[in-house]
Amino acid sequence: MVIIDLMAAILGATMGFLAFLVIGGLTGVFAWVFYPGGRQSKSRAKKLLMAALIGFIAALTSSYAGQFTGLFQSGQMLEWLSAIGASCLVGSLYAAMSH
């Protein structure tokens, strides 16, 4: 029984990590792509990867910060909304500063 509980905990943590990677990465890239303004085409791939990484880190940070302060528990809707909001905000700030 302990092995099953351990596997469920590991899979839950892994799925949460992957979900934040996808959510944070996509919202960071979308914020960068849809931000109005001119772009230089030389390092476009590098900037897209950087926006995805920054969005992922923002989503992960907002999740852990909210859980640490007691605003929500893991898996609640508020956790997902804060992750999406934080990654959009940070992605938009990155897009604004990179132009």
C-alpha positions as CSV (number, residue, x, y, z in Angstrom):
1,M,0.0,0.0,0.0
2,V,2.9,2.4,0.7
3,I,4.3,1.8,-2.7
4,I,1.0,2.7,-4.3
5,D,0.8,5.9,-2.3
6,L,4.4,6.8,-3.2
7,M,3.7,6.2,-6.9
8,A,0.6,8.4,-6.7
9,A,2.5,11.2,-5.0
10,I,5.3,11.0,-7.6
11,L,2.9,10.9,-10.6
12,G,0.9,13.8,-9.1
13,A,4.0,15.9,-8.7
14,T,5.2,15.0,-12.2
15,M,1.8,15.8,-13.8
16,G,1.6,19.1,-12.0
17,F,5.1,20.0,-13.3
18,L,4.2,19.1,-16.8
19,A,0.9,21.0,-16.6
20,F,2.7,24.1,-15.4
21,L,5.3,23.6,-18.1
22,V,2.6,23.6,-20.8
23,I,0.4,26.3,-19.3
24,G,3.3,28.6,-18.4
25,G,5.1,28.0,-21.7
26,L,2.1,28.6,-23.9
27,T,0.8,31.7,-22.1
28,G,4.3,33.2,-22.1
29,V,4.7,32.5,-25.8
30,F,1.2,33.8,-26.6
31,A,1.8,37.0,-24.6
32,W,5.0,37.5,-26.6
33,V,3.4,36.7,-30.0
34,F,0.3,38.8,-29.5
35,Y,2.1,41.8,-28.0
36,P,1.9,44.6,-30.6
37,G,5.1,46.2,-31.9
38,G,8.0,45.5,-34.2
39,R,10.3,42.6,-33.8
40,Q,13.8,41.9,-35.1
41,S,13.9,38.6,-36.9
42,K,17.5,37.6,-36.0
43,S,16.9,35.9,-32.6
44,R,13.2,35.1,-32.8
45,A,13.5,31.4,-31.7
46,K,15.7,32.4,-28.8
47,K,13.1,35.0,-27.6
48,L,10.2,32.5,-28.0
49,L,12.1,29.9,-25.9
50,M,12.9,32.6,-23.3
51,A,9.3,33.7,-23.1
52,A,8.2,30.1,-22.6
53,L,10.7,29.6,-19.9
54,I,9.8,32.8,-18.1
55,G,6.1,31.9,-18.3
56,F,6.8,28.4,-16.9
57,I,8.8,29.9,-14.0
58,A,6.0,32.4,-13.3
59,A,3.3,29.7,-13.2
60,L,5.4,27.5,-11.0
61,T,6.3,30.3,-8.6
62,S,2.7,31.5,-8.3
63,S,1.5,28.0,-7.5
64,Y,4.1,27.4,-4.8
65,A,3.7,30.9,-3.3
66,G,-0.1,30.5,-3.1
67,Q,0.3,27.1,-1.4
68,F,2.9,28.4,1.0
69,T,0.8,31.4,2.0
70,G,-2.3,29.2,2.4
71,L,-4.4,30.9,-0.3
72,F,-5.2,27.5,-2.0
73,Q,-4.2,23.9,-2.0
74,S,-2.7,21.9,-4.9
75,G,-5.1,21.2,-7.7
76,Q,-7.7,23.8,-6.9
77,M,-9.1,26.1,-9.6
78,L,-7.6,29.2,-7.9
79,E,-4.1,27.6,-8.3
80,W,-4.6,27.2,-12.0
81,L,-6.0,30.7,-12.4
82,S,-3.1,32.3,-10.6
83,A,-0.6,30.3,-12.7
84,I,-2.3,31.5,-15.9
85,G,-2.5,35.1,-14.7
86,A,1.1,35.2,-13.5
87,S,2.5,33.7,-16.6
88,C,0.5,36.1,-18.8
89,L,1.6,39.1,-16.8
90,V,5.2,38.1,-16.8
91,G,5.1,37.2,-20.5
92,S,3.6,40.5,-21.3
93,L,6.3,42.3,-19.3
94,Y,9.0,40.4,-21.0
95,A,7.5,41.2,-24.4
96,A,7.3,44.9,-23.5
97,M,10.9,45.0,-22.4
98,S,12.3,43.0,-25.3
99,H,10.9,45.4,-28.0
